[in-house]
């Protein structure tokens, strides 16, 4: 054929080009999604100090220290870790959400320390997104954490003005609710192995979880207003235990994530 190749040869050439451009495209691994990126969100920051403990420790500092340590552990395991903040600065809600979504992460974990006027209350609890809180206590925690993003002079947060529309309108978020539940259960199970009270998995409308396009959970690693929990969160031994529990929870989730997608187990030193 003058001026070019026969149609079937041209088509064959295009197909070959595609295969060559994507090594292993016809292999089983080509369709497998690996678990490789985690976004960690240290709650509060800057002039938003969060809760304060009886010994003077601040939630923003505890959350950042735990998140940094956890990031180092996960990176050592071969995971890519993105932090919404890595310094004592206030990061607006929309920026945290954008950081997470731009990273294309496989999960989002927001780290906080709880608070109560009753100093005897202690223990950890983990949350995932829901339109209605699972109980009055969960509603109170969400209200306190959400209030941090309502800065003076700024426009109201849409999810709080009309939570029903905000939640149902974000189909990507609702798509991940089941996996968010699994993530929260895994985090709380690991924290429950520590010598402190496990207060279980709960649900509430946390605005920091409502806009991320991936499975997401918010963990309250303890009550900073309780002297024993505050000591555990701020002392090297107790903090190490918390970080280890969160690390194992993320790795456990990653293994289940890949198993569901038919990925072969990762070798030592690689992402789970």
N, C-alpha and C positions, 0 to 999 in steps of 0.2 A: 504494500500500500504506500503510494507516494506521499511524502510529506509527513510521515508518522508511522507509528506501530499499529498493528491491529488492536481493536478494542480490548480483546481478552488479554493481550500482552500488557497493555497499559494498565489494566485493572490489576493484573498480577504484580506488576511493578509497584503500584500503590500499596497493595496488601503487604508486599515484602518490606516496603519502606516503613510501614506501621510496625510490623513485627520487629524489624531491626531497631527502630527508634525506641521501642519499649521492651528491653530485654526480659525474657521470661514471661511475656504477655500471655502465652498460651499455657503456661504452667499453673499448677494449683495455687501457688503462693501469690500470683498476680492479683487474685480477687480477695486476698486476705487483708483485712485492715489491722494494722498493728496498734497496740496501745503504747503511745510514745510521748504524749504531751499532757502535762498537768498544770493547771493554773491554781496558785495558792494566794488567798486573799487575807491579809492581816487586817483585822477589824480596826476601825477608828484611825487615829493618827493626827499629828499636828496639834491644833488647838482643840480638837475633839479627843479628849483623853479617855473617854469611856468610863467605866466604873473604877472606883478606888478602894483598895483593901485597907484593913485596919493597921497594917504596917506601912502604909503609904505607897504601895506598889500600884501602878496604873495599868488598866486593861490594855491600852494601846501598846505599851512596852512589852507586856507579857505575850500578846498576840504576835508582835513582830519577832521577838526572840524565838518563839516556837516555830513560826513560819520559816525563818531563815535556817534554823537547824534542820527542819524537815526538808527544805529545798536541797540542802547539801547532801543529805542522806539519799534522796531520790535521784539526784544527779549522779551520785556514785554508783547507782544501780543502772545507769545508762539512760535515764529518762530526761527529756527536755522539760525544764520547769520554768514557768513564767510567773513573776510576782507582780501583783497589782500595786504594791508599794514595797520598797526596800530601804526606806528611811522614815524618819519621824515627820511625815508630811500628811496633810489631809488630801485624800483623793476622792473627787466627787463620784457619785453613783454612776453617772453615764460614762465616766472614764474607766471605771473598774469593769463595767460591762463591755465596753469597747475593747479593752485590753484582752479580756477573756475570749471574746468572739473572734477578734483578729488573729489570735494565736491558734485558732482551730483546734482547741484542746479536747481531750477525751474525758476530762472531768474538771470540775471547779469545786474547791474546798475553801470555805471561809472560816477563819479561826477567831474565836472570841472567848472572853471570860465572863461568866454570869454574875449577877448581883441580886441581892435581896436585903430588905430591911431586917429580916429575921436572920441574925448572924449564925444561927445553928444550922441553917440549910446548906447542904454541900452536895457535891457529886457532879458528874458529867451528863450531858444530854446532847443529842444530835437531831437536827431538823432537816426536813425537805419541804419543798413548796406546796402549799395548799391554799385554796380560797378562804377556807374557814379554819381557825385554830382548833387543834385537837382538844384543848382544854383552856381554862382561864389563865393558867400559868403560862402556857405557850403563847397566848395572845399578849400577855404582858411583856414577855421577852421580846417578841417581834416588835411591839410598840416602842420599846426602849431602843432597840437596835435601829429601827427605821427612822426614829427621831434624829439620829445623828446626821442623816442626809438632808434634812429639812433646814437648810441654812437660811438665816434671816435675809430678806430681800430677794430671795430666789423664787422662781415659779414653783407651784405645788408639784409633788410627784404624782404623775398620772395614775400609777398603780394604787395609790392610797386614796385618790379622789374617786376613782371608779374601778375598784379591784376586779369586779366581775368581767368588765370589758377588757381590762388589761391582761387578765390571766387567760381568758378564752380567746382573745384576739391574737395571742402569741402561740401559734400552733406548734412551733418548734419547741417551746418550753414544755407544753403538755405532752409532746411526743416523748420527752425524756423523763417523765414523772416516775415511771416504773423503775427505770434504772437509777434514778435519784433515790428512790426508796431503798433499793438494794445497796447503794453506796452508804446511805445513812445507817442502815442495819449493820453493815460491815464495820464502819467506824465505831459505832457504839459497842459492838461485840468485843472489839479489841480493847477499847477503853475500859470495858467491864472487867477485864482481866487484871486491872490495876487495883491496888489496895485502897479504893475509894468507892463511894456509892455510885451505881449506875442508875440514872433516872430515866433511861430508855430513849426510844425514838419517838419524836413528836412532829406535828405539822403546824405550819403557820405561814402567813403571807409576809415573807421577808423580801423586801424590794431588791436586795442585792442578788437574790436568786432568780427573780422573776424575768430578767432580761437576758440571761445567758443561754446560749444555744447549745447546751451540753448537759449531761447529768450533773447535778449540783447538790451540795449539802452544806449546812452551816453547823459547826460544832462549838458547843460551849464546854470547854475543857475542864471547867470547875467553877466554883463560886469564889471570886476574888474577895468577896465580903466575909468569907469564912476563914478564920485564921489557919486552920489546917490545910484547906485547899490552897490558900494563898502561899503558904510555905512550900507546898508541893510544886506549885506552878513556877515558883521563883528560885527554888533551890536546885542545884545541879543534878542531884539524883532523881528527884521527883520529875523535873522537867525532862530529863533523859527518858524516863519511863513513858511520859506522854508522847514525846516525839517518836519513840520506837513503836508505840501503839498505832499512831497515825500512819507511820511509814508502812507497817505491816498491813494496815487496812487498805492503803492505796495499792500496794503490791498484790494483795488478795483480789481486789477488784480488777486489776489489770489482767491477772491470770484468767479470771472468769470471763472477762471481756474477750480475750483472745480465744479461749476455749469455745465460746459460743460462735465464733467466726471461723473455727477450724484451723487456727494457726498452730504451728508446731511450737512446743515449749521453747522459750528463749534459753540460750546457753548462759552459763555463769558470767556475770558482769554486764549482761545486756539487759535491755528493758524487758519487763516481764511479758 
